[in-house]
């Protein structure tokens, strides 16, 4: 099952679970109401405030964190394009004879990086391409190091080019770490549990009405389940509907400039 379908299924499951929790809370409330008409709402204010407040706070922090990480990943794409572009330009410091082979390695490396991000959902392709990028980086470094060590090479070539290559290499590790940076699973579990408890509490408190308040019920359950869906989608911007693919254009444009 694709990530999109899985995410939608989980959100739909939470939506249905909240509806059932609401109905269960209402049944408890009706039973309590028959025994103690004044005991249903008496003293429930602090409990409601605690549960709904904690749910709102946790949702706000989780959403804010997901949005921040999403923007960070977009920024890292632009940073990688800048680092590769800078290193590519500094190849001009090398002897003319050494440049063509290294420039071709840069083109192959950038093409491989673009494919990795485009096919991130395909683990087999991604793994193979990652191994290829490591090999290309090793070859770029070896050839560049040999070029700056040649007799007559500019003194500034080693200092400027090798520093740019280090930044280009480091950004790959930074981006890989950023893609794996997510909240702990226990946070999402806590969000689900609090959502179900909040629904049950809402049903319990609203049992005093003669019928089910479907507008309130559907508005509450839809808002919570949709918010959680968006949070998860932003956490995995290469798999869901909310994606960072548009930011890859900077890498594609850079590759076009290398021709």
C-alpha positions in Angstrom: 0.0 0.0 0.0 1.3 3.5 -0.9 2.2 6.0 1.7 -0.7 8.3 0.6 -3.3 5.5 1.0 -1.8 4.4 4.4 -1.9 8.0 5.7 -5.5 8.4 4.5 -6.5 5.1 6.0 -5.0 5.9 9.4 -6.7 9.4 9.4 -10.0 7.8 8.4 -9.5 5.2 11.2 -8.9 8.0 13.7 -12.0 9.8 12.4 -14.2 6.7 12.9 -12.6 5.9 16.2 -13.4 9.4 17.5 -17.0 9.0 16.4 -17.2 5.7 18.3 -15.5 7.3 21.3 -18.0 10.2 21.2 -20.9 7.7 21.1 -19.4 5.7 23.9 -18.9 8.8 26.1 -22.5 9.8 25.4 -23.8 6.4 26.5 -21.8 6.7 29.7 -23.3 10.2 30.2 -26.8 9.0 29.6 -26.4 6.2 32.1 -25.0 8.7 34.7 -27.7 11.2 33.9 -30.5 8.7 34.7 -28.9 8.1 38.1 -27.7 11.6 38.9 -29.1 14.4 36.6 -26.9 17.0 38.2 -23.7 14.9 38.4 -22.9 14.8 34.7 -21.7 18.4 34.2 -20.9 19.2 37.9 -17.1 19.4 38.3 -16.3 18.5 34.7 -14.9 21.9 33.7 -11.4 21.3 35.0 -11.2 17.9 33.4 -12.4 19.3 30.0 -9.9 22.1 30.2 -7.0 19.7 31.1 -7.7 17.2 28.3 -8.7 19.7 25.5 -5.9 22.0 26.6 -3.3 19.3 26.5 -4.6 18.1 23.1 -4.5 21.6 21.6 -1.0 22.2 23.0 0.4 19.0 21.7 -1.2 19.5 18.3 0.2 23.0 18.1 3.7 22.0 18.9 3.7 19.0 16.7 2.2 21.0 13.7 4.7 23.7 14.3 7.6 21.3 14.4 6.5 19.5 11.2 6.1 22.8 9.4 9.6 23.9 10.6 11.2 20.7 9.5 9.4 20.9 6.1 10.9 24.4 5.5 14.3 23.2 6.7 14.3 20.5 4.1 13.4 22.9 1.4 16.2 25.2 2.5 18.7 22.3 2.5 17.9 21.6 -1.2 18.8 25.1 -2.1 21.9 24.9 0.1 23.0 21.7 -1.7 22.5 23.3 -5.1 24.6 26.3 -4.0 27.4 24.1 -2.6 27.5 22.0 -5.8 27.4 25.1 -8.0 30.2 26.8 -6.0 32.5 23.7 -6.2 31.7 23.4 -9.9 32.7 27.0 -10.6 35.9 26.6 -8.7 37.1 23.9 -11.1 38.2 26.8 -13.2 41.2 27.0 -10.8 42.5 23.7 -12.1 44.6 23.1 -15.2 42.5 23.0 -18.3 43.5 19.4 -19.0 42.2 18.2 -15.7 38.8 19.9 -15.8 36.7 17.9 -18.4 36.8 14.6 -16.5 36.0 16.2 -13.2 33.2 18.3 -14.7 31.7 15.1 -16.2 31.8 13.5 -12.8 30.0 16.5 -11.4 27.2 16.1 -14.0 26.8 12.4 -13.3 26.8 13.1 -9.5 24.1 15.8 -9.8 22.0 13.7 -12.1 22.2 10.8 -9.5 21.1 13.2 -6.7 18.1 14.4 -8.7 17.0 10.8 -9.4 17.4 9.9 -5.7 15.0 12.6 -4.6 12.6 12.0 -7.5 12.3 8.3 -6.7 12.6 8.4 -3.0 9.6 6.1 -2.5 11.5 3.4 -4.4 13.9 2.0 -1.8 15.8 -0.3 -4.2 16.5 2.6 -6.6 17.4 4.9 -3.8 19.8 2.5 -2.2 21.5 1.8 -5.5 21.8 5.5 -6.3 23.2 6.3 -2.9 25.9 3.8 -3.4 26.6 5.4 -6.8 26.9 8.9 -5.3 29.4 7.6 -2.7 31.6 6.2 -5.4 31.3 9.4 -7.5 32.2 11.5 -4.5 35.3 9.4 -3.9 36.3 9.7 -7.5 35.7 13.5 -7.5 37.8 13.9 -4.4 40.7 11.7 -5.7 40.8 13.5 -9.1 40.6 16.9 -7.6 43.2 16.2 -5.0 45.5 14.9 -7.8 44.8 18.0 -9.9 45.6 20.5 -7.2 48.8 18.6 -6.4 50.2 18.8 -9.9 53.3 20.9 -10.4 52.4 24.5 -11.4 48.9 24.2 -9.9 47.6 27.5 -8.4 48.1 27.8 -4.6 44.5 29.0 -4.2 43.1 25.9 -6.0 43.7 23.5 -3.1 42.4 25.9 -0.5 39.2 27.0 -2.3 38.3 23.9 -4.3 38.8 21.4 -1.5 36.9 23.5 1.0 34.0 23.7 -1.5 34.1 19.9 -2.0 34.0 19.4 1.7 30.9 21.5 2.0 29.4 19.6 -1.0 30.0 16.3 0.7 28.8 17.4 4.1 25.4 18.6 2.8 24.6 15.1 1.6 24.9 13.8 5.2 23.0 16.8 6.5 20.1 16.2 4.1 20.0 12.5 4.9 19.8 13.2 8.6 17.1 15.9 8.0 14.9 13.3 6.1 15.2 10.9 9.1 14.4 13.6 11.7 10.9 13.0 12.9 9.1 13.1 16.3 9.1 10.0 18.4 6.4 7.5 17.7 5.1 7.9 21.2 4.1 11.5 20.4 1.8 10.4 17.6 0.4 7.6 19.9 -0.3 10.2 22.6 -2.0 12.4 20.1 -4.3 9.6 19.0 -5.1 8.6 22.6 -5.8 12.2 23.6 -8.0 12.6 20.5 -10.1 9.6 21.5 -10.3 10.6 25.1 -11.3 14.1 24.1 -14.1 12.7 21.9 -15.3 10.5 24.7 -15.3 13.4 27.1 -17.2 15.6 24.6 -19.8 12.9 24.2 -20.2 12.5 27.9 -20.7 16.2 28.5 -23.1 16.6 25.6 -25.3 13.8 26.7 -27.6 16.4 28.3 -28.9 17.3 24.9 -31.8 15.2 23.6 -30.1 14.1 20.4 -26.6 13.9 19.0 -25.2 17.3 17.9 -23.9 16.1 14.6 -22.6 19.5 13.5 -20.3 19.8 16.6 -19.4 16.1 16.4 -18.4 16.1 12.7 -16.6 19.4 13.0 -14.5 18.3 15.9 -13.6 14.8 14.6 -12.9 16.1 11.0 -10.7 18.9 12.3 -8.5 16.7 14.5 -8.1 13.9 12.0 -7.4 16.3 9.2 -4.8 18.1 11.3 -3.0 14.9 12.1 -3.1 13.9 8.4 -1.4 17.1 7.5 1.2 16.7 10.2 2.2 13.3 9.1 2.2 14.3 5.4 4.6 17.2 6.2 6.9 14.9 8.1 7.4 12.8 5.0 7.6 15.3 2.1 8.8 12.8 -0.4 6.0 10.3 0.0 2.6 12.1 0.6 0.6 14.8 -1.0 2.5 17.7 0.6 5.9 17.6 -1.1 9.1 19.5 -1.5 9.5 18.4 -5.1 9.2 22.0 -6.3 12.4 22.9 -4.5 14.3 20.3 -6.6 14.0 22.7 -9.5 17.2 24.5 -8.2 19.1 21.2 -8.8 17.6 20.7 -12.2 18.4 24.3 -13.2 22.0 23.8 -12.0 22.3 20.7 -14.1 21.1 22.5 -17.2 23.8 25.2 -16.6 26.5 22.5 -16.6 25.9 21.6 -20.3 
